[in-house]
């Protein structure tokens, strides 16, 4: 498998002994608990952020769970938590995803930090804070994106010590739970959530392990744990050797260690899903900038270059299709692109490319402008008022995704809390650096 041009393990001494590279990205370089300075000069972006936050905390509020709903129909907001078969009735929700609460609180605090004189959202913060603390204050969930949200809560809330402690506790648990023989976390794995899942005896999700590795490098420097840095660099090196495509310069989705039906020591799922690739790139860029780990930035650069040139990039309508196969999978060959849909989660790339452009000579300025336009232009990724927000996915031409059994219209005309929050993270990154 392909290795980055600078071997990752060689950067350990650089990370430990050489001061952080002099990058002009305050959001990444702020010490633990210290928020960066910001400038606000784009009314359209600010209006979208404020509109979506208010909608998410009114139409998106779930009285039953005292948190944020999974989604809510824009043409009938009494119908919530919808899928292609049915919706819950508002006030009688049957499911809840606490990750939406965490991201919602993060974006509320972030907005308040950038607008210290605007107290209009403080009631939303007060309402959701107890539940988020209960669910996430002592979290050990093995998903690397959690760490970066905990950092932003430390930066932007008025409780930096609390959230720094949460981030350190998370990192310590991730470090202690690494299999010392394999260098990663692994075990029984269900390939997807819900219908069509395959249960694997021993495997790992590539995006989870890559992002945990970058987070450990960041946490090791931030909280003075060189052993976390070494472990994190090793994790990223292993995942890159085992799951990074030298042809497509993207990561496959699942690496199989052992299963009696499917074999061992090979890639099981060759999908490069756009939402996951974006999250991987963002983690590499954020950690690479803060820690001065050049190999992370080199790897992210390869991925961003690939996204511009590979057929997953829609050069007609803009943005990125759902996935591209990096090898044979489910009857399709390498290079096959799923053209049917596009996910809002691709906006992780907007955050990453905005941070990466200043340190790589504005190499992807056109890509940043393209994604920023999709995030802010009505009826592209952004669905405008009266119920403003972002859908989970759309068709390739930005039409609403069809849904034959949906009412009152046969489309997925709903706002997704996950999509809202990822989009707002991206826009607030653009406005914070």
C-alpha positions in Angstrom: 0.0 0.0 0.0 1.0 3.6 -0.6 2.8 5.5 2.2 2.8 9.3 2.4 6.0 10.9 1.0 7.2 11.7 4.5 6.9 8.6 6.7 4.6 9.3 9.5 6.7 7.7 12.3 9.7 9.9 11.4 7.7 13.0 12.5 7.6 11.9 16.2 10.9 13.7 17.0 9.8 16.7 15.0 6.5 16.8 16.9 8.2 16.5 20.2 11.3 18.7 19.7 10.5 21.3 17.1 8.1 24.2 17.8 4.8 24.3 15.9 5.2 25.5 12.4 4.3 29.2 12.0 0.9 28.9 10.5 -1.6 31.8 10.5 -4.5 29.7 11.6 -5.6 30.9 15.0 -8.5 28.5 15.4 -6.2 25.5 15.2 -3.3 27.0 17.1 -5.2 28.3 20.1 -4.0 26.8 23.4 -6.5 24.5 25.3 -9.4 26.6 26.5 -8.4 29.8 24.7 -10.6 30.9 21.8 -9.1 32.5 18.6 -9.8 36.0 17.5 -12.3 36.3 14.8 -13.6 38.7 12.1 -17.1 38.9 10.8 -17.5 40.4 7.4 -20.1 38.4 5.5 -23.7 39.1 6.2 -25.1 36.3 4.0 -23.2 33.6 5.9 -24.0 35.2 9.3 -27.7 35.3 8.4 -27.8 31.7 7.4 -26.1 30.6 10.6 -28.5 32.6 12.8 -31.5 31.4 10.9 -30.5 27.8 11.0 -29.6 27.9 14.7 -33.0 29.4 15.6 -34.9 26.9 13.4 -32.9 24.0 14.9 -33.7 25.1 18.4 -37.4 25.7 17.7 -38.7 23.4 15.0 -35.8 21.0 15.8 -36.4 20.8 19.6 -37.7 17.5 21.0 -39.7 18.0 24.2 -39.8 14.3 24.9 -36.0 13.8 24.9 -35.1 17.4 25.8 -32.7 17.5 22.8 -32.6 17.9 19.1 -34.8 15.9 16.7 -33.2 13.8 14.0 -35.1 15.7 11.3 -38.3 17.6 10.7 -40.4 18.1 7.6 -40.3 21.6 6.2 -43.8 21.4 4.6 -45.3 19.9 7.8 -43.2 20.5 10.9 -45.6 18.3 13.0 -44.0 15.3 11.3 -40.5 14.6 12.7 -37.8 11.9 12.7 -38.8 10.8 9.2 -37.5 8.0 7.0 -38.8 6.6 3.7 -41.5 4.7 5.5 -43.0 7.0 8.1 -42.5 9.9 10.5 -43.0 10.4 14.2 -45.6 12.8 15.4 -44.1 15.8 17.2 -44.1 15.2 20.9 -44.2 11.5 20.4 -40.7 10.8 19.0 -39.5 7.2 19.1 -35.8 7.7 18.7 -33.1 10.3 19.5 -29.5 10.8 18.5 -27.5 12.6 21.3 -24.8 13.5 18.8 -27.1 16.2 17.4 -27.3 17.7 20.9 -23.5 17.8 21.2 -23.0 19.5 17.8 -25.9 21.9 18.4 -24.4 23.1 21.7 -21.0 23.5 20.0 -22.5 25.7 17.3 -24.5 27.8 19.8 -21.4 28.5 21.8 -19.3 29.2 18.7 -21.9 31.7 17.5 -22.1 33.4 20.9 -18.3 33.7 21.0 -18.3 35.5 17.6 -21.3 37.7 18.7 -20.7 38.4 22.4 -23.4 41.1 22.5 -26.1 38.9 21.0 -27.8 37.1 23.9 -30.8 35.9 21.9 -29.6 32.3 21.8 -28.5 32.1 25.5 -31.8 30.4 26.5 -31.2 27.6 24.0 -27.8 27.0 25.5 -29.2 26.9 29.0 -31.9 24.5 28.0 -29.7 21.9 26.2 -26.5 22.2 28.3 -27.5 19.8 31.1 -28.4 16.9 28.8 -25.2 17.4 26.8 -23.1 17.3 29.9 -24.8 14.2 31.1 -24.4 12.4 27.8 -20.9 13.7 26.7 -19.1 15.0 29.7 -17.5 11.6 30.4 -17.7 10.1 26.9 -15.4 7.4 25.7 -17.1 6.7 22.3 -14.5 5.6 19.8 -15.1 8.2 17.1 -12.4 10.8 16.5 -14.6 13.7 15.5 -15.9 13.9 19.1 -12.5 15.1 20.3 -12.5 18.1 18.0 -16.0 19.1 19.1 -14.9 18.9 22.8 -12.0 21.2 22.0 -14.3 23.7 20.5 -16.5 23.6 23.5 -13.5 24.3 25.6 -12.6 27.2 23.4 -16.0 28.8 23.1 -17.9 28.0 26.2 -17.5 29.6 29.6 -16.4 26.3 31.1 -13.0 25.5 29.5 -11.7 23.4 32.3 -14.8 21.1 32.2 -14.5 20.5 28.4 -10.7 20.2 28.5 -11.1 17.5 31.1 -13.6 15.7 28.9 -11.2 15.9 26.0 -8.3 14.6 28.0 -10.4 11.8 29.5 -11.6 10.7 26.0 -8.0 10.7 24.7 -6.7 8.7 27.7 -9.3 6.0 27.2 -8.6 5.8 23.4 -4.9 5.5 24.1 -5.4 2.8 26.8 -7.7 0.7 24.6 -5.4 0.3 21.6 -4.5 -3.3 20.9 -0.7 -3.1 21.4 -0.2 -6.0 18.9 -2.1 -4.3 16.1 -1.7 -0.7 17.0 -5.4 0.1 16.4 -8.8 -0.6 17.9 -10.6 -3.5 16.3 -13.2 -6.2 17.0 -16.7 -7.3 15.9 -18.2 -4.8 13.4 -21.5 -4.3 11.7 -20.8 -2.8 8.3 -23.8 -0.4 8.3 -26.6 0.6 10.6 -29.9 -1.1 9.8 -30.9 -3.1 6.7 -28.2 -4.8 4.7 -25.6 -4.9 7.5 -23.0 -7.6 7.5 -21.6 -8.7 10.8 -17.8 -9.1 10.6 -15.9 -11.1 13.3 -12.9 -8.8 13.5 -12.4 -5.5 11.6 -12.2 -1.8 12.0 -13.7 1.3 10.4 -11.0 3.2 8.7 -12.4 6.7 9.3 -12.8 6.0 13.0 -9.2 4.8 13.5 -7.7 7.5 11.3 -9.5 10.2 13.2 -8.7 8.8 16.6 -5.0 8.7 15.5 -5.0 12.4 14.5 -6.8 13.3 17.7 -4.3 11.5 19.9 -1.4 13.4 18.2 -3.3 16.7 18.8 -4.2 15.8 22.4 -0.6 14.5 23.1 0.8 17.9 22.2 -2.0 20.0 23.7 -2.0 18.1 27.1 1.7 17.1 27.2 1.4 13.3 26.7 4.2 12.2 24.3 3.0 8.6 24.5 -0.3 9.7 22.9 1.6 11.3 20.1 3.6 8.2 19.4 0.5 6.0 19.5 -1.5 8.3 17.3 1.2 8.6 14.6 1.5 4.8 14.6 -2.3 4.5 14.1 -2.4 6.8 11.2 0.6 5.0 9.7 -1.0 1.6 10.0 -4.4 2.8 8.6 -2.6 4.5 5.7 -0.6 1.4 4.8 -3.6 -0.9 5.0 -6.5 1.2 3.5 -5.1 4.2 1.5 -5.4 3.7 -2.3 -2.2 4.7 -4.2 -4.4 4.9 -7.3 -7.2 7.1 -6.1 -5.5 8.7 -3.1 -8.5 8.2 -0.9 -9.3 5.8 2.0 -11.4 2.7 1.8 -14.1 2.2 4.4 -13.5 -1.1 6.3 -10.4 -3.2 6.8 -11.0 -6.8 7.7 -8.6 -8.5 10.1 -10.2 -11.9 10.3 -13.6 -13.5 9.5 -14.4 -17.2 8.7 -16.5 -16.2 5.7 -14.6 -13.3 4.2 -10.9 -14.0 4.9 -8.3 -11.9 6.6 -5.9 -9.0 6.4 -7.6 -7.2 3.5 -10.0 -4.4 2.6 -13.6 -5.5 3.0 -15.4 -2.4 1.9 -13.7 -0.4 -0.9 -16.2 2.5 -0.8 -14.8 6.0 -0.4 -17.9 7.8 0.9 -17.7 11.5 0.5 -19.0 12.3 4.0 -16.3 10.1 5.5 -13.5 11.3 3.2 -14.4 14.9 4.2 -14.2 14.1 7.9 -10.9 12.3 7.5 -9.4 15.3 5.6 -10.6 17.7 8.2 -9.1 15.7 11.0 -5.8 15.5 9.2 -5.7 19.2 8.5 -6.7 20.4 11.9 -4.3 18.1 13.7 -1.6 18.6 11.1 -1.7 22.4 11.5 -1.8 22.5 15.3 0.9 19.9 15.8 3.1 20.8 12.8 2.8 17.2 11.5 3.7 17.7 7.9 2.9 14.2 6.9 -0.8 14.7 7.9 -0.9 17.8 5.7 0.8 16.0 2.9 -1.8 13.2 3.1 -4.7 15.7 3.2 -3.2 17.4 0.2 -3.1 14.2 -1.8 -6.8 13.6 -0.9 -7.8 17.2 -1.8 -6.0 17.0 -5.1 -7.7 13.7 -5.8 -11.2 15.1 -5.0 -10.6 17.8 -7.6 -9.6 15.4 -10.3 -11.4 12.1 -9.6 -14.8 11.4 -11.1 -16.5 11.7 -7.7 -16.3 15.5 -8.4 -19.4 16.6 -10.3 -18.1 19.2 -12.8 -21.5 19.9 -14.2 -23.6 20.7 -11.1 -20.8 21.1 -8.6 -20.0 19.3 -5.4 -19.3 15.6 -4.9 -21.3 12.5 -5.5 -22.0 10.1 -2.7 -19.1 7.6 -3.2 -16.4 6.1 -5.5 -15.1 2.6 -5.3 -11.4 2.1 -4.8 -11.6 -1.6 -5.6 -14.2 -4.2 -6.5 -17.3 -4.2 -4.3 -20.8 -5.5 -4.5 -20.7 -6.2 -8.3 -19.0 -3.0 -9.3 -15.3 -2.5 -10.3 -12.8 0.0 -9.1 -13.6 3.6 -10.2 -17.4 3.1 -10.1 -19.1 6.3 -8.9 -22.5 6.4 -7.3 -24.1 9.3 -9.2 -27.6 9.2 -7.6 -27.1 11.4 -4.6 -25.0 13.9 -2.8 -24.6 14.3 1.0 -24.4 17.6 2.9 -21.6 15.9 4.9 -19.3 16.8 2.1 -19.1 20.2 3.7 -16.5 18.8 6.1 -14.2 19.5 3.0 -15.2 23.2 3.1 -13.9 23.5 6.7 -10.7 21.5 5.8 -9.9 23.3 2.6 -10.5 26.7 4.2 -7.9 25.8 6.8 -5.5 24.2 4.4 -5.5 26.9 1.7 -3.4 29.5 3.6 -0.7 27.0 4.4 -0.5 25.4 0.9 -0.5 28.6 -1.3 -4.3 28.7 -1.8 -3.9 25.6 -3.9 -7.7 24.7 -3.7 -9.2 28.2 -3.7 -11.5 27.3 -6.5 -12.7 24.2 -4.6 -13.3 26.3 -1.5 -15.3 28.9 -3.5 -17.4 26.1 -5.1 -18.3 24.5 -1.8 -19.0 27.8 -0.1 -21.4 28.6 -2.9 -23.2 25.3 -2.4 -23.4 25.9 1.3 -24.9 29.4 1.0 -26.9 29.5 -2.3 -30.6 28.8 -1.8 -31.8 25.5 -3.2 -28.4 24.0 -3.5 -27.3 22.5 -0.2 -29.0 25.3 1.7 -32.8 25.2 1.8 -34.1 28.7 2.5 -36.8 30.0 4.9 -39.5 29.7 6.1 -38.0 26.5 7.5 -34.3 27.1 6.8 -31.8 24.3 7.0 -29.8 21.5 5.3 -31.1 18.1 4.0 -29.2 14.9 4.7 -28.9 14.3 1.0 -30.2 15.5 -2.4 -30.2 14.3 -6.0 -27.2 15.1 -8.1 -28.9 18.1 -9.6 -29.8 19.4 -6.1 -33.4 18.4 -6.3 -35.1 17.0 -3.2 -34.6 13.3 -2.9 -37.7 11.3 -3.9 -39.7 9.4 -1.4 -42.7 7.5 -2.7 -44.3 6.9 0.7 -43.7 10.3 2.1 -46.5 12.8 2.9 -47.7 15.4 2.2 -45.3 15.4 -0.8 -43.4 12.4 -2.2 -39.9 13.9 -1.4 -37.6 13.9 1.6 -38.5 17.5 2.3 -37.0 17.6 5.7 -34.2 19.3 7.5 -31.5 17.1 9.1 -30.0 18.1 12.4 -26.7 16.4 11.5 -26.5 18.2 8.2 -27.4 21.5 9.8 -24.6 21.2 12.3 -21.9 20.1 9.9 -22.8 22.9 7.6 -22.7 25.4 10.5 -19.4 24.1 11.6 -18.0 24.7 8.1 -19.4 28.2 7.8 -18.2 29.2 11.3 -14.8 27.8 10.4 -14.8 30.1 7.4 -15.8 33.1 9.5 -13.4 32.3 12.4 -10.0 32.3 10.5 
